[in-house]
Amino acid sequence: MRTPPDKQIILNFHSLPSKDKSRKWKASIVFAPGSSDESSAAVRVEDGAGEPVAEGTLEISGLYLKVLNGVSTVNCGEFVRGRHEPAVWLHRKGRASSPGVLTFE
């Protein structure tokens, strides 16, 4: 993979709609300009109130990314290799896991 040398790419994922606000979340994966398979992308995860998720695991692209204080990282090549894995979940201790999807903002 290679992103444009002059453009940052951001993929946004949101939890599926739920009446239980504690299950809501948003995750953003930020690919820096000129990212390649060897690069790392920043991952930000917020709860439904827009606050950083203190601790959890973001399941995405067949990977399990540890989230601490709302941040994580992912290797770009590994993310792309798992692109056909449809599961997107946020797992948090003491709460039911919550599924999500890619969104367009």
Secondary structure, DSSP 8 states (H G I E B T S, - for coil): -B--TT--EEEEEEE---S-GGG-EEEEEEE-TT-BTT-EEEEEEEETTS-B-SEEEEEETTEEEEEETTEEEEEHHHHHHTTT---EEEE-TTS--EEEEEE--
